[in-house]
Amino acid sequence: MPLPQDGLDPIAWLSLDLIPEVGRDSVFALLNAFKSPRAVLSQTESSLSRVVGPARARAVLQGPEEARVAEALSWLEHPQHHLLTLADADYPSALMQISNPPVMLYLKGLRELLGANCVAVVGSRNATPGGLQNAEQFSRALSDGGLTVVSGLAMGIDAAAHRGGLAGRSSTIAVVGTGLDRIYPARNKSLAQQIADEGLIISEFSLGTPALAANFPRRNRIISGLSKGVLVVEAALASGSLITARQAGDQGREVFAIPGSIHSPLAKGAHQLIKQGAKLVDDANDIFLDLGWGQSRSTPTPVQGELAVEDDAAPLLLALGFDPVSIDEISNRTTLSASSLVAQLMELEINGRVAQLPGGKYQRLD
């Protein structure tokens, strides 16, 4: 939907965006009909009614609260803050290709990342230590290989993906489901600030918008829409990450999934995606090659190898395996006394080689 250059007027765009009771779908329909925000705002009630119905037509004529427009204009005065519209030359071509592209986006951070080649990394908010490690390591490798990592700033896999993207050379983009004057979840405040400084945060929602459940599926279509592919690291069958994966498939993007233990509920979603045709990956180079990106220019994603012969912890780590396991099960697999077993597990946990999980179970990380 090409728009004329007079569509770049931020006051007109904000005025249209901030009208109560006129949602983004209606705004899109109005712009399709009248081509620019100024043209929409100058229509008669009868003309508007033919496109969006009488109630929304009257809302358009009434216009937004002046204070909300003034607040948004004041927010845009900050050098890190930007407004992106369908009329802008740097509107991402990838987003323009999806069926319902966002009419307008609020941006905080490095606007130039809009032109980057991206891959999304998503997964469970309640991830295992191994899942968090995989998300961060894969994202670091993808970022070092030239792909900007996109995720949703949620706890768990999303946060780990952003950290990995920031650690690599191609940074990260966070797509959020609130206004950019709010941070959700609050525990990610410092991460959000780092992304604003070194990456980019994007929202379709106007300032002041709270974290409503209905916002997140809309956010997810932008995560997948910006990306060449979506990697699901860990996800239960009811995870919102599967919505992102489905949207990616509908948008013609590649879907990748990391397999996990057959006993883990957080592997069920990834396994279901693989059964439905998602690409199984166990190394970042699988993604580079599938996307036609060539061999990664980064260090390959760490993979599990044979334990060193001189590693004193080798017998215990072999007994642990790679699935979560209780102390009783570990004890049955070894000849260690209870006190020695607890002491060795504690040392391995301190050294970051083993993690204790809820329920008293342990999982090997290295």
N, C-alpha and C positions, 0 to 999 in steps of 0.2 A: 504494500500500500504506500507508494511514493507520496510524499507530502511536500508542498511548496515551502520555500525558504521562510515565508512569514510564519510558518509553524514553529520557528525557533524561539519565539517570544516567550520567555519563562513565565511572565505574569499570566498570559493567556492559558498556557498549559496548566499552571498551578490552579488557576481559577476553575478550569474544567475538572481537574482531578479532585478538588476539595469540595465539590458540591455534594451536600448530603443526599443520600438515597439515590445517587447515580453511580452505579458500580462500574468497574473497568470494562466489562463486556458491553455495557451501554455506551461508554465513551468510545470504544473501538467502533461500534456501529455508527455513531454520530460522525466520527472522523472519516469513515468509509463513505458516508453520504455527502459530507460537506467539505472535506479535504483539509481543513485547518481549524484549530481551536477558535480563532477570531471569527471565522465564518460560522461555526456552531453557535457561538455566543450572540451572534447578530440575527439569528433566525427568528421567525414568528412561532407562536405556540403551535399553530396548525402544521407547520413544516416539521417541527421537532416531534410532534405527536405521531406523525406518519412513520417515524423511525423507532421511537422508544416508548410510545404511548403517552396518554395525557398527564399522568402523575409525574413521570420523570421529566416531561417537557416543562411542566410548571416549575419543577425544582431547578432545571437549567436556567429558566428565566429569572428565578429568584436569586440564583448565584450563591457563592460560598460566603462564609463569614469573613469580613475583611481582616479580622485579627488573625485568622488561620493563614491567610495568604501572606500577611506581613511577617508572621512567625517563620514561614518557610523561606521567604526572601532573606530574612535575617540569618537563618541557618546557612543559606547558600553563600553568604559573604565569607565564610571560613575557607581558606585556600584548599583544604582537604575535601570540601563538600562540593558535589556536582549534581546536576540534573541531566539525565539522558532521556531523549525522546525519540520516537520513530522518525522524526525529521532530521536528526543529527547524523552527520556524515560518518561518525565512528560507532553508530549503532551496530552491534555485532551481527554479521551476516548469518551466523549460525542460529541466532534467536529469530531472525526474520523468516527463517525457513519453517518454523514450527507452526502448528495450526492456530494457536492463540497467543501470539507474541505479546509481551507486556507493552502497553502503550507508553509507559513512562517508568523510569527507574531512578531512585535516589542512590547516590554513590558516595562512599567515604573512602578516600585513599588514592591509590595510583590509577587514575583513569585509563592510562595507556595499556593496562592489562586487559582491557576489553578486546584488544586485537591479538591476544595470545592464543596459541593452540592449547586446548584444555582437556583434561580428563577428570571425571568425578570419582571421588572415593567416599563411600557411604557405608553405614552399618549400624549396629545396635548401640543404644545409649548405655546399656548395662553390659559392656563388653568384658571378656576375660582378659587377663594380663597378656596372654598370647595373641589375642585379637588386636589389642592396642599396639603391641609391638609390631605385628604384621602391618597394620595400617600406617604407622609412622615410617617403617622401613620402606615399604612399597612407595609411599608418597615422596619420601626423600629421593628414592631412585628415579621416580617419574619426573620430579622437579629438576633433578640434576641432568636428566636426559632431554630436557627442553619442553616439557609439558607442565603447564600451570595446573595445580591441583584445586578442584572445586569441591566444596562440601557445604554443610548447613549450619555450622557453629553449634551443634548440639553437643552434649556431653558424650563421652565414650569415643566411638570410632571417628566421628566428625572432628572432634578436637584433636585427636592424634593425627588425623590426616592433615589438618592445617599446620600442626607443628612440623610434620615432615616436609610439607611444601615450603614452609618458611625456611627450613634448614637447607633446602636445595637452592639452585640458582634461578628457578623460574617462579618462585613464590606461590601464593595461594589466593583464591577468591572465595569469600564466604557469602552465601545467599541466605538471607534471614527472613523470618516470617513476622517481624514486627517493624514499627517505624525505626529509623536509624538513630533516633534520640533515646531509644531503649535498648538494653542488652538483655537477651534471654538465651540461656539461663544466666543469672547474675554471676555464678561462679566462673564464667568464662570472660569476665570483665577485662582482666589483664591480657588474655589471649586476643580479645577483640581489639584492644588498643594496639597490640603489636601488629595485627593484620592491617589496621587502618594506617599504620606508619610504614609498613613494608609490603603490603599487599592491597587488597581491595575488598570492601564490604558493599553488598548490593541489597536493595529492598524494593519491591514493587509497591509497598504500603507507605502511606503518608505518615508524616511525623505524628507521634502520639498513639499510633496503632498498637494495641496490646497483643500479647501472645494468645491468639484465638485458635482453636483446633482447626477451623476451616481454612486458616491461612497456609498451613504447612503443605497440603497437596499442591496448592498453587505455587508455593516456593519450590517444590520439588521439580516441577516441570521446567523451571528456569535452570536449576542445577543440571539436569540432563540436557536441556536445550543448548546450553553454552558449550557442551562437551562433545568430544569425538566418541567417547565411550564412558561407561559407568562400571566401576569396580565395586562389588559388594564383598566386604571383608567378613563380617559376621552378622547374621540376622536370624531372628526367630521367624516362624511362619506368619506372625501377625505384625511384623516390623514395617514401619513406614518406608524403610529402604526398598522393600519390594515394590512399593508404589513408584518410587523413582526409577527402578529397573523396568517396570512395565511401561512407564512413560518414555523411557529411553528407547525401548523396542518400537513403540508407536511412532517415535520421531525418526526412526531409521538409524539410531545409534547402536554401537556395539555394546553388549552386556558381558561382563566378566565376573567370575566368582572364585573365591578361594575356598577350597573344600576344608572340612574340619572333621572332628571325631563323629562317628555315627551315633555316639551316645550323648552328644551335646545338643541341647535344644537350640543353641545359638548357631548351629551349623545347618539346621533343617531348612532355613530359607535359602541359603546358598546352594544346598543340594537340590532343592526344588527348581531353582533357576537353571542349574546345570542339566537337570532332566528335561527342561523345557527348551534347551538349546543354547544357554549361556556358555561362554568359553571358560573352561577350567584353567586356572593359572596358578603356578607356584613360584613364579619369578617375574619381575617387572619386565624382563625382555620379551616374555610372551605377549605382553600388551603392546610394546613398541613394534614388534614384528607384525602382529595382527592388524595394527592401524597403518601399516606401511611406513612406519617411522624409522625403519632400519634398526640396526643394533644400538642398544643403549650406549650413550657416551658416559654413563655413570658407572659407579661400582655396582656389580650385580647385587640383587637383593640377597642378603644372607640366607643360606639354606642349611638345613640340618645335615651334619656330616658325621663321620665316625668319631667317636670319642678318642682323644689322645691316649696312648698306652700308659703314659706317665701320670694321667689324671687320677688322683686318689679317689675322686668322687665318682669315677666311672661305674663301679658296680651299683651304687645307689641310683644314679641317673638312668642306667639301663633298667633297673627295677621300676622306676617311676613310669617309664614309657612316655607317651605324649598325651595321654588322656588324664583328666582329673582323677585322683586316686586318694583313698583314705589311708591313714597311718596303719590301720589294721591290714589293709591289702598290701601295703609296702612291706610291712613286717613279715607277712606270709611269703613274700617273694625273696627275702634276704635272710641272712643268718645274724643280722645285727641285733644287739640287745635294745630294749626300748629306750634306755638313756642315751646310747650311742646314736640311735636313729634320730631322736629328737635333736641332739646336738648337731649332727651333720645337716639335717634339714634347716636348722636355724642358720648355720654358716652359709649354706647355699642360698638361702633367702636374702641374707645380708649382702651377698656378692651378686645378687640379681640373676641367679641361675635357676631359681625355683620361686614360685609365688604361692602363698596360702590363699585359698578361695573360701567363700562362704560355705559353712557346713563342715569346716575342718579338713577339707581336702587340699591336696597339693597338686601343682602342675609345673612341669619342667618348661623352662623358657629358652635354654640355650641348645 
